[in-house]
Amino acid sequence: MKEKASWTKTTCAYCGVGCGVEAKINAQGLLDIRGDKEHPANYGQLCSKGLALGETVSHEGRLLHPSINGADTDWPTALEHVATQFSEIIKEHGKDAVAFYASGQLLTEDYYVANKLMKGFIGSGNIDTNSRLCMSSSVVGHKRAFGSDTVPICYEDLDHAEMVVITGSNLAWCHPVLFQRLKAAKKARPELFIVVIDPRKTDSCAIADLHLAIEPGSDVALFNGLLSYLAEHNKIDTDYIRNYTEGFETTLESALDDNDDPIQLLKKLSLPAEQLATFYQKFASIEKVVTIYSQGVNQSSQGSDKVNSILNCHLATGRIGKVGMGPFSVTGQPNAMGGREVGGLANTLAAHMEFGDENDHALISDFWNTDNLATAPGLKAIELFDAIAEGKIKAVWIMATNPVVSLPNSNKTIEALKKCPLVVVSDCIKDTATTRVANVLLPAQGWSEKSGTVTNSERRISRQRRLLPTPGEGKADWWIISEVAKRMGFSDAFNFLHEGEVFAEYAKMTTLGNEDGKTRDLNLIGLTQLDAKGYGKLTPQQWPVTTLQETIVHQRMFSDNLFFTPSQKAQFIAVTHALPKAECSEEYPLLLNSGRIRDHWHTMTRTGLSSRLSAHISEPFISINAAEAQYHHLKDGDLVEINSASGSALVRASISEAITNKQAFMPIHWNQANAKKASVCALITAHTDQSSGQPEFKATPIKIAKWVFKGEALLLSRRKLKLDHFDYWIEQKVADGYLYRLADKTAPEQIQEKIQQLISDRKGKNLNYCTSNDDQTPLYRYANIQDQQVKCAFVVSANLQQQALDWMQHLLELPLDVDIERSMISGVVEGKLAQGKIVCACKQVGENSIKDAIQNQGCNSAEKVSQCTSAGTGCGSCIPDIEQMVDEYRLVLN
């Protein structure tokens, strides 16, 4: 009982799955982490990122004090400065000359207060969020079809589905806990038919019965074709359509017109006829179908129509609001759903109430006791930063996000913020690409220090709880916003004593004109009587919450076949396939897709602090297939320069069979804070969905060319280094220090001279060797040893891609012994350094250990490798890599 009491329940900081976490402080003052077996989102499972949360709560790199124009100051001065500047700009230029840009990293209480200040008291709609970049097309699709932004499904439906369609989502890497749940369901019920729809062959395909590698941007054509097929083969639910929906005939006519030629449809999709037929037949014949969709659908200039094309198929077959079936939008951030609830998007008011509804406007005005409530939507993210660039917005407050990295056309965003008279950033990290262009920095609490609530992808509200003291002078975001509001003259409306009071006000707001829960989908009437103690002990609650849920519930929306449209009937939306707004050309012949990798999150301000999360993929890359590599005269590992109409980047080439011709993939995580020139958003042009304002991140025309250098290096240091005088550099966090990968147009001897100048302390023992590679080019090796530990080390040569150097990332954490010193001298690794590149981030198992298990210990399956090495026994995300290694060895034997 004593051990159980020492663990605190909280919620993970990463994706929209919203996994329950248990944490306790360990002897090092950091956190031990385990999954919460009682939380219905994950039942104890965590992915590699969640398992490593305890490694990311150090004070390294934290923003500790408020500052104005680079000079530290105190809170009263900083708050007064922000309030005064905002007030003066509003007085001189009007209320629409200011804006907030918020984040799915904020807690619901933070979001609520920010929205209340901007829309309720400043009186402008100009608050938008980085969630605009990931799920706003789903919001539009839901509201057009259902009359409300409602996700109808429960995670439990994955356990009951007979067919699961995963479209526009690499679930295995981006939502690993849901993927592992689906994988377990497939193992228990092999007849479960799984389809993955993705131009790439991702790790999600490992459990798929069918992979449809459709042409990028052709989703509407695919699902319009499905709707046509269902109608032609009498597989629609005519009773459901007649009784509970409107607009079917017009929508079907549009779908038939879009796909009147079967040969043209196959051409649009770039699919074999038998694959398309199998998908359509299975969807038509299997009753319990769940369609999971995410960024590959949403992040498109046609994202809203893609969403409705999916919803149309579910409505046409009555597969919604029932066990084991329904459309399922999986959100990307831990509180993207919470932000939608409280009005974090510029085009909504609050609590799912809308602009243009006089009754909603009156209810909110009375509730907030304001006569200045915004009457019109504000600017969506891309429009907002365009307005900053044009000088229309004079002040912007950026909260818990990094738009310089995450918005399309990074260079334009940087220039816009540089011209803006007032840029306020509240963040927990001091050095980000965005804080570099801010006038005012306000230190905010990070995960483990915050207290509040988040809402996950199945509408389940969970508590994030304070676990550790806040370093420096960091404060809760809701407190910072409230204090500025008070200084702007709105004290009575922002006089909150703690976050529980904010939540109580928000919960009550959801009941305005909605006490019976029939006017709007979002209703928390069952939580309106919570006192501070009840809020502190709050267990997961899935909305709508009519009474406090003492046990876990799984409730589906629309099981009563009633929707939130004026007629209470769902709406079919006629949509037509259109090509992406930017097409490839002779100048830009490749189409770039962007997305996440397995062990990193967004701009790496958190995951980048974990050495184990940085070990699997440690360098930014662009994936192309072998044919494209040959055409462009590229080898795996070459450095390539990428150019688009918007900008350029410099990364490694990765040759992959998962990519088809004329396509490429690049991850989103690297940026100006950890790389010289590796931001994918510098390449992406801001084409947006006309309805949702969501940018197109999946179809950017580019060109690539080999980037020629004369020398490269690996540099290990216990302290951060400034390396901008090198042409290429990447920073990787390793235990007790940093590993830098460098390349330059100067010769190896000049590179090693530059590095030597960076190393100021050369006390102790210095190992300094110069040998020759097989091609007779010089190879420099150096290490400085103090107190029986490596303090810094480097390897320099003309080309290091043929050198097995992954062992260097472990040098700083290990006490020096004969094997390690001999490895540094000879370059041939021995002992503890010989595990090879990390494959399993959770258990820190390298590829050499796995190869040994396969080749020398008779492990002929991933399961046996796991038993032998423990690889794959954490979150399981590395199992496809292990299976590939097993298969490769079988090929060698045969």
N, C-alpha and C positions, 0 to 999 in steps of 0.2 A: 504493500500500500504506500509505503514511503516513497519508493521509486516512481510510482504512478503519479503521486502528487507533485513531483518535481518537474514533470513535463507540462508545458503550456501548449494548448491548442491554438493554432493560428492557420493562416491560409497562404499558399505559395504566392510568390511575387511575379510569376511569369505568365503563362498563356491563359486563355479563357476557360480551360478545363476547371480551374478553381480548386485544385487539390488541397485537401486537409493535411496539415503538417503539425507534428508535435516537436517542440524544441526545448532544450534546457541548456543552461550555461555550463560550460566545461571548465577544467582547471586553467585553461589558457585564456579564459575570459571570452572565448568565442562560443559558438553554438553547436551542440550535437543535434542532428536532425534525423527524424524518421517519419514515415507516413502515418497518418491518423487512420487506424483501421475502422473507426466508427464513422468516418466522413463518407457520405454516399457518392461523392465525385470520384473517389479513388480507392476507398476501402484499404488504405495502407500502402498502395503503390505510389512510387514517385519516379520521375524520369531523372536522367543524369544531372540536369540543371537543378531540379528540386533537391536532390540528394546532396548537392554541393553548396546549398544556400549558406551553410555555416561557415564556409570558406570566404564568403563575400561580404562579411559584416565587419571587416577590419576598418580602421580609420584612415587607411591609405587613400590619398587623393580626395579626401572629403573637403567640402566647403564648410569652413568653421565659423566665419564671421561675416556680417553684412559688410558690403563695400560699395562706395560710390566713386566712379571713375578711377578704379584701381586702388583706392585708399580705404583701408579698413575703418569702420565706424561702429557706432553702437546702434542697437535696435531703434530707440526713439528717433534718432536722427534719420536713419534709413527710412523708417515708416513715414515720418513727416515729409521727407523729400519726395517719396513716391506719391503720397496723397496730394501734396501741393502741386506737383508737376501735372498729375492727371487732372486735377481740378482746374488749373490755369489753362491747360490745352482745351478742355471741354468748354470753358468760358469763352475762349478766343475763337475756336474753330468748330465747336459743336460736338455733341455727344458721339457722333459717328467717327470722330477723329481719333478715338481710342479703341483698343481691342485687347482681348485676352485670347491666348492660345494654350489650351489645356491638354490633358493627357489621360489615357487609360491606365496610367500608373498612379493617378490620384485615387484616393478613397472616395466613396460616395459622399461622405460628409464634406470633403474638400470641394468636390465638384458642385455640390448643392450651394455652398456659400459663394463660390465664384460666379455661378449662374445668377444667383439672387442679386449680387452686387451689380453685375453688368446689365442684366435685363430688367431687374426690378427697380434699381435706384439710379444708376447712370442713365438708364433708359434706352440703351442701344442693344441690338441683337448681335453685336460683334463679339461673341464668344464662340469659338470653334475648338476643335480638338484633333489630336493626331489619330483618333478613331475614325475621322473622316477618310483616312488613308487605307483603312482596312475593312470596315463593315458598313459604310453608309449606303452602298448599293443594296445591301440586304434590307436596310431600314426602308428604303423607297419601295422595294419589291413587296415587303410585308405590308406596308401601309396601303399600297395600291390594291393588293389582293384581299387583305383581311380587315382593312380599316384601322389597323393598329400595328405597331412594331412588336409583333408577338412571335416568339420562337415556340412552336406548339409542342415540342418533343421533350422527352426525358432520356437521360443516358441509359436508363433501364431498357429502353426500346431496342438498344443494340443486342441485348441478351435474348430478345424474342423475335427479332427480324429473321426472315427467310431469305432476303436478298438485301445487300447493302451496296449502294452506289457511292463511291468516293470520287467527287469531281472537283477539280481545281484545288486539291489539297494533298500535300505530302504528309498525311496524318502520322506516319511512322516517325517523322522527324519533328513536326511542328506541334503535334498534340499526342505525344508518345503514350501517355497513360490510357487515352481512349483507344489508341491503336492496339495496345496490349490487351485491353478488354475485348476488343473485336477479335483479336488473334485467338484468345482463349475460347471465345464463342465458336470460332471456326474449328478449333481442335475438338471441342465437345460435340459439335454438330457439323460434320464434314459436308453435309448437304447444303449448308449455308452458302449461297452463291454471292461472291464478292466481285464487283466490277470497279476498276480504277480507270478514270478518264483523265488523262494528262499527256501533254506532248512529250514529256520525259518519262523514262522508265525509272521510277523512284523506288526507295525501299518499301513503300506501301504496296508495291506490286508483289512482294514476297508471299502474300496470302491471297492474291487475286486469282480468280478463275479466268478472268478476262481483262486484258489491258487494251483500252482504246486510245491509241496515240494520235489523237485528233489534231488537225491543223490549229495552231494558236488562233483564238478568237472565234472559233466556229461553233461554240456551245449552243447558241440560239438555233442554228441550223439543225444540230443534233437533236435537241429536245422538241423543236417544232416537228421534225421528222417522226419522233416518237409519238407525239400527240396525233399526228396524221395516221400513223400505223394503228394506234389504239382505236381510233374511230373506224377505220376501214375494216378492222377485224372484230368489230363489235365487242371490244374489251373495255368500253367506258361504262361508268355507272350512271345510267340515264335517270334513275330515280333520284340519286344524289344531286345530279346536275340540275334537274327540274325543281327540286324542293329547296335546295340550299345555296344555289349559285346564280350568277347572272353573267351574260356576255359570252356564253360558250360558242354560239353559232358564228359570231363575228371573229372570235379568236381562232376557231377551227378553220374558217375560210382563209384567214391570214396565213395559218400554218400550211394549209394545202397549197396556197399560191407560192409560198416560200420553198416548197419541195415538190413542185409538179413534175420534175424530171428526176427519177431515181439515179440516173448516171451522173447528173450534175451534183446531186447531193453527195454521192460518194467522192466526187472530185473536190467539193468544198471541204469535206471532212478529212480527205486523204486516208480513207479506211478501206480495207478489203470488204467486199460485199458480205462474206460469210460472218465476219466479226460483227458488223452492224446488225445483221439479221438475228444473230444470237442474242445480242443485247435487247433488241426490241421484243423478241419472242419471250425472253425470260421476264422482262418487266411486265409484259402483258399477262403472263400465265401465273406468276407468283404473287400471292396476295399481300404478304407482309413485307413491304419494301420501305427502307429508309434511304434517303438521299442526303449524304453529307457534302456540304460545299463550303468553301472558304475563299482564300485570297485569289486563287486562279479564276474564280468566277467574279468576285467583287471588284478586283483591281483592274478595271477595264473601262474603256470608253463606251462600252455597251453593257456595263455591269448590271444595271438595274433590269434591263431586258433579259439578261441571262438568268437572273434570279426568278423573274416571272415566268420564263419558259419552263423552269423546273417546277414551280408552284402550279402552273397550268396542268402538268401531267399528273400531279398528286390530286388536284381537285377533280380532274376528269374521271379519276378512278375511285374517288371517295377515300383515298388513303391518307387521312389526316385526322388527328384527334383520337386515334385508336392504338391499341397496344401493338408495338412492333412495326409501326409504319409512320411515315411523315417526312416532310422536308426539314433539314437540320442545318442551320447556319452556325458554324463553329467560329466563335470570335477569337481574335488574335491576342488580346491583352487581358490582364487579370480583372480589369474593371471597365472594359468597353461597354458591357451591358449596363453597369451602374451609371455611367455617363449618359447613356441614352435615356435612362429613367428620369434623371433630374434636370435634363435640358442642356446637356453639354454641347449639343450640336446647334449650330447657328440658326437652323430653320425650325426649331421646336421651342416651346415655352418651358414647361417643367411638368414633371409627373404625368407624362404622356398627354398633356394638354397642348393645344395647337394655336399658332398664329391664325388670325382670320376668324376665329370662333369668339363671338362677342360674349357668350356665356362664360367660356374659359377665361377670357380676359378680365371679366368682372370678378370671377371667383378668386383669381390670383391677386388682383389689385386689393381686394378686401382683405384677403388672408395676410398679405405682406404689409398691409396698411401703407400703400404707396399710390401716388397719383402720377407716377412717371414710368409705368411699365411699358417696355418696348412694344410697339404696335406692328412691327414688320420684321421679317427675318434679317439676320445679319449676313456678313460675308462668309462664305465657305472658305476652307483653308487656302486653296490656291488663289482665289479672289482676294482674300485678306492680305496675303503677302504681295500680290500684285499691287494692291492699294498702298501698301507700305512703300513699294518701289516707286510708285507714282507720286508720293508725297501726300496722299489723301489721309492716311493714318499717321499721326504724329507720335503716338505712344503705343507700345505693345508690351504686355506682360506675358511672358512665356513660363509655363508652370510644368515642371517634371517631364520635360521632353526636349528633344534635340533636333529641331526642324532643319538646321543647316545640313544635317546628314540625311534625314528621313524624307524631306520634301523633294520632288523632282527639280531638276535644274539647280543644283546646289550653288553654283556660282552666282546665279541670279538672286538666290535667297541671301547669300552673304552680302552682296552689294546692296540689297534692299535694307538689311538691318544696319549696315554701316551708315546709310543715309538717314536713318530714322532718328529723330531728335532724342527719343527716350526708349531704350530697350531695357526692360526689367526681366531678370531671369531668377526664378526661385528653383533651386535644385539642391540635391545633396552632394553632387560632385562638382569640384572646383573647376577642373579643366576639361571642357567639352568644346566641340566645334562651335557651339552656340554661345557658351559663356565668354568665348574669346571676342565676341562682337557686342557684348552687353555693356551698358552704362552702370547698371545697378545689379548687384548680386545679393540674393537673400538666401541664407542657409536653411534648407528644409530638412526635415527628418527623412530617413530612409527606411526601407523595409527592416523590420525588427525593432524599430523605434516608434513607428506609427501605431495609432489605434483607431479603428473604425471598421467599415464594412466594405465588401466587394460583392458583385453579383456575377455568377459564372454563366456559361453558355446555355444551361438548362434553367435559367431564371432562379438560381438558388443563391440566396444571400448568406454570406459567411463572415465571420469576424476575423479581421487581422488584429492581433494583440501586441502590445508593447512587450518586448523581451529584454531589451538592453537599454542602458542610458544613452542619450544622444551626445555625440562628441561636440565640443565647442559650444556654439550658441544656436544650434539648429532648433527650429520650431516646427510645429505642425502646420501644414498648408492652410487648413481652415482658420487657424489662429492668425497667421500672417495676413490673410485676406480680410478677416474681420477687423484687425487693428487698422489696416489702411482704410476700410470702410468707415470706421469710427472717426478717423481724422478727416474724412471727406464730408462729415456732417451727418452720418447715418447711424449714430450710436445705438438708438433704441432697437433697430432692426437686427443688429449684429452683436448683441450683448450676451453671447454664449459663454457659459462657464466651462463646458467640456463637450467633447464630441457626441456624447450621448444625447445632449440637448439638441444638437443639430439633427441627429437622426430622428428624434421624436417629432421635430417640426416637419421634417420631410415625410415621415410616415403619415402624419395627420393630413399633409397636403394631398396625398394620394386619394384621400376619401372625399375631397371637396366635390359635392354634387354626385358622389359615386359611392355612397354608403353601402349600397347593395351589390357593388361590383359589376353592375350590368352596363354602366355608361362607358367605362374604360377598363382595359385588361389589367392594368397595374393598380392593385389595391392592397394596402398593408394595414387595414383596419385592426387586424389581430395583434399588431405590434404597437398600437398607439398608446397603450396603457403601461408600457415598460417604464420602470423607474431605473435609476442609475445601476442598481444591483442587477436587475433583470437584463439590462443592456450588456453589462459586463459578462454575464453568464450565457448570453444568447447562443443557441445552437443553430445549425444551418436551417434556413427557412426557404421554402420554394414558393414564390408568389404565383397567384394571389394568395395572401395570408388572411383568411377570414377570422381564424382564431389562432392563438399561439400554438405552433406545432410542437408538441411535447415529444413526439417520435418522428422519425424520418418518413416523409410522404413523397410519392411520385405521382404528380398530377399533370395530365395532358390538357392543353388548351383545345377548345373547339370540339370536345367530345359531345357537347350538346348540339352541335351543328349550327350554333349561333355565332355570328361574327360581329365586328364593331363598325360596320358600315351603316349608313342610314337605313338600308333595307334589312339589315342583319343577315344579308347573304354575301357569301364570298364572291369576289369579282375576278373573272377571267380577264387577262390583259393581252390584247393582240400585240405580238412583237414580230419583228422581221430581222433576219440575219443581215449584218453589215460587217464589212472588213474593218480591222483596226484603223484608226485615223492616220497612223504613220505606216507606210508600206516600204518594203525593201526596194532598193534601186541598184543601179550599177555602181554608184558611189558607196552605198551602204548595203551590202548584199546579205548580211546576216541579221536574224531577228533575235534580240536579246530578251531573255526571261530572267527575272530576279526573284530571290526568295531567301529562306533561312537555311542554315545547316544544323546538324543534329545537336551540338552542344553549346551553341551560342544564342544570344538573345539581343535583338535590336542593335543598338550601337555599342554593345559590350561594356558599358559603364559598370555593369554589375558582373556579368559572367567573365569579363576580361580580367577580373581580380582572382579568378580561380585557376591555378596551374593545371589541374587535371582537366578542366573544361577546354583549356587552350591546347592540349596535347594532341587531340585527334586530328584536327585540321588547323594548322598553325599559320597558314599563309593564305591571303586572298587569291582567288583563281577565277578563271573563266573556263567552263567546260565546253568542248566542241568534240565532234566525232572524228574518227580517223581519216575519213575522206576529206573533210574540211582542213584538218591539220596538214595532210599531204599537199592539198591545193595551195595552202598558204606557207608551205615549206617550214612547218613547225614540228618540233618534237615535244614529248611530254616533259614538262618542267621548264620549257623556254619562257623567258619573260616576253610579254607581248604588250604593245600599246594598242589601246582600244579607243576609237573615236566615234562620236555620234554628232548629230547636228547641234547638240547642247554642250558637249565637253569631252574630256578624255580621261583615261585611267591607265595604270600600269600594274599588271598582275601576272601571275604564272598561268601558263597554259596547262590545262588538264584534259587529257584525251580520254573520252568516255563513250562506251557503247550505249549509254542511256540517252544520248542526244542524237536527234535525227539531223539530216542534211539541212543546211541553211539556217540552223538554229544554234543558240548558245545559252548558257546559264551562268549567272554570277551571283554570289551571295551579297547580302545587304549590310553586313556587320562592320566591315572595316571603314575607317574614316580618318579625318585629319588628325585626330588625337592618337591614333595607333599605327598610322601608315603615311607614307609620303604622298601617294596619289592613287588611292584604291577605293574611292567612294563610288558605288554604282549609281547613286542618284545624281552625280555629276553628268552622267550620260543620258539620263531619262528626261524627255521633253514632257512638259505639263499638259498633255492631252487629257481631258476629263470627260466623265459621263455627264451629259447635259442635265440629267435629272438629279443625280446624287452629288455631283461635284467630286466624285472619287477619281483619282488619277489612274492612268494606264501605266502599270508597272511591269506588264508581262509581254510587251511587244514594242521594243525600241530598235529601229534599224541601226546597225553599227558596221564598222569595218575593223579588222584587226591586222596587225603586221608585227613581225618579229622585232624586238627591241634589242639592239646589239650593245653589249657592254664589254669591257676589257677585264674586269675582275669582280669577284664577289667575296663575301665574308660572312661568318657567323661570329657574333660578339656576345659574350656572356658578362653580365655586370650585376652587382648587388644594388646598384642605384640606377635611377632613370637617367638616360642620356639624351642630349639634343643632337640630332643627326641630320639636320636639314641640308648640310653641305654635301651630303651624299645624294646621288641621283635617284636611288631607290632604297627605302628602308621599311621594315615591318617590325613592330614590337610585339613580343609574346611574353606573357607573364609566366614565370616558372617559380618553383619553390625558392623563396628567399632572394628573388631577384628577377632579372629580365634577360631574355634572349632576343638579340636583334639579327635579322637577316638583311644584308646589305648588298647592293650592286652599284657599280659606278663605271663611268666611261674612262676613268684613269686606270693605270696598270696596277697589278697586285702590290708591287713594292710601294707605290704611292698610297694605296689604300691602307696598308699596314702602318705606314708612317702617320697617316691621319688618325688612325685608331690609337697609336701609341701616344699621340698628343692629348687624347681624351683621358688617358689613364694617368691621373695625377699622383696617386700613392703607389710607389713601387717597392715599399718595404717588404721584408721577408724574403722568400725564395722565388726566383724567377726562372721559369722554364721557357727557353726561347730556341726554336729549331726552324731550320729552313731545309726542306728536301725538294725533290722533283717528282712530279706526277709521271704517269706513263708517257705522256706527250712532251715530257721534259720541261713543262712550265713549273715555276717555283710554287711551293706550298709552304706557307708560313704557319707555324703553330706557336702559341704563346699561352702561358698561364702564370698568374701571380698567386702565391700561396702564403697565407699568414695564419698563424695559430692552428696549423694542421687543417686548414680549410682553403678551398679555392676562393679567391676574392674576385678575380676576373680572368677571362680566357678568350682567345679568339683563334680562328682558322681563316686564312686568306689564300685564295688561289684564283686562277683565271676562270675556273668553273668548278663549282662544288656539287653539281647535280648528281654526279656519279659517286659521291662520297656518302657513306652511311654515317651521318652525324647526329642522329636523333639523341644519342647518348649524352650530348652536351647539356641538354635541358635538365639533367639530373645532377650535374656536378656540384651545384651550390648546396644541395640539401644533404649530401653524404659526407661523413667524416673521411678524411683522406686515408687511403690504405695503399698497399703495394700495387694491387690490381688497377686502381684508379690512376695512380701516377704513371704506371706503365702504359695505360691506355692513352693518356695525354701525350706521352712521348712518342709512341709508335703510331697512334691513330687506329690501332686494332683493339677493339673493346673487349674487356674481360670482366668477369665477376658480375657485380650488381648492375653494371651499365649495359649489359648485353641483352636486355629484354626487347630492344627494338622499338619501333614506332608504336605509340599507344593505340590500341584498338578499342579496348573497353575502358571508358572514362570512369565509370563507377568504381571498378575494382582495380584500376590502374594495371591492366595486363597488356603487355606489348606483343607485337606480331611474332617475335622470335619464340616467345613462350608458347604461343598458339601453334606455330609451325612445328615446334618440338613435340607437342602433344599429338599432332596429326601424324608426323613422320616417324617418330620414335616410340610413341606410347600407344599406338593403335587406335587413336580416337578418330573414328570414321564418320562422325556426325557432330553437329553443333552441340547437341545435348551431351555427348561424351566429352567434348572439349570443355564445356562448362563444368562438368563434374570434376575434371582433372585440374583445371586452371582457375576456376571461379569466374572466368570471363562470361558475360552474358547473364549473370545471376543477379545483377542490380536491376536496372530499368528494362533491360532486354533490347535496347535500341541497336546494340552492336551485333546482334545475332545474324542479320543478313550479311555483314562483313565476314563473320566466322564461317557461315555457310558457303560463301564464295571461296574462302581459303580452302575449305574441305574439298569443294568441287574442283578447284585448280589442281590440288594434289592428286585427285583421282585421275584427272586428265594426264598428268605426268606419268602415273603408274600404267595407264593404258597405252 
